[in-house]
């Protein structure tokens, strides 16, 4: 599996002067949902799909869960069940 949310970027601003500061190939991590860069201590959650996987930040995960689920109250389910029996 490829890690599309990790991009190697050049953070160097001094190599013309110093030669090699070690910041030319720095990994940066991005949310696959919103594309925002996330810090090293941020939680990413893997969503496994049929064709592709995605690593989402907590905000995007909440939006994804909201988009694929239905929320209701237990009392409403009971009323629905009784309405179907009639």
Protein Blocks (a to p, Z undefined) as FASTA:
>chain_A
ZZfkbccddfbfklmmnopnolmmccddddfklopacdfkbccdddddfkbccdddfklm
mmmmmmmcccddfklmmmmmmmmmZZ
